[in-house]
Amino acid sequence: MKREILVYLLTINILAIFLTTYDKIASKKFRRKRIRENVLLLVGILGASLSMYLTMHLIHHKTKHKKFMLGLPLIIIIHV
């Protein structure tokens, strides 16, 4: 059971990093389809809030959005 949880968390966190990075790239290219903010937040709620928060700071994406800069740390606290 522990192994399954670790695999799940690893997978959801890799997905979060991919989605956040993709959305950053798509924001620079006008014709690319963006990831909805609700989807990004849902992925954070599902266990990837820390990796998403760190990725957003690392690539400077959505750092001015209070929904993410306050919401993701709140989700982290709730998960802990």
ABEGO torsion letter per residue (X at the ends): XAAAAAAAAAAAAAAAAAAAAAAAAAAABAABBBBBAAAAAAAAAAGAAAAAAAAAAAAGBGAABAAAAAAAAAAAAAAX
